Amino acid sequence: MALEKLYSVEEVAEMTAVTTRTIRNYLRKGVLTGTKIGGQWRFRQEDIMHMFNQEKNASDFRETSSRIVRDFLGGQYKPFSELVSICTVADVACTKEQAKAMSKTLCELWKQADIRGITFRYDDLEDSEAARFTFVAPLTLTENALAVLHQNK
């Protein structure tokens, strides 16, 4: 049986494009749950997904999606080992349940790739049956992610 990957505060902050202080505030407010191991917080993928899915965080995360794009265009991202880094904003027509399933599959894809620096966000678009997926990743991983979004709709 494979051990489940646990993420540190720093890794969650990097993945979600928020500060470690924001992650600690989410912990304090109960928005994010985790487990303390050896005095340090660790988070399962399900803990992180639950945080994304809470409605009260929607506006914070939408702003973060915009910041991901601004930071990328402003040269704030270091290139990955591949020569090409891609910032993707994909709007996908789907139900909330389909969006959650796609998000979970993408998180698995990121976890399997085990590449530091990938930034990912997904938001349900208000007043429509669609979700927005925003991420920065190397070319090959971006191709795989877009295939996931195309196949699951």
C-alpha angles and dihedrals in degrees: 000000000000119000116244114247113246121204127216125226089258093051093049090049091051093047094048097039094234129115125268087244090059090050090051090049089052088052092050092048093046093244089120124034127198145149128261112229117180091345094307128103117244127187134203121220088251090057091054093046090051089054091052092049097054110108095217090065095051097099092045090052094046089055089048090052089056090047091053090059094043092049092049093050090045092056096250094136122082114225117258122237087273112075093238125067117183131201109207130192110182124178110201125191104229145119121269089254091053090047091052091049092049091047091052091049091049091050088053089050091052091047093051092048090054092200119151119226100039109140119198137177135166128191134183107236110235119242093013141076094246143097131212119221116195122183146149115216143139118282098259093048091046090054090051092047093051089050088055091051092047096047097045101052 
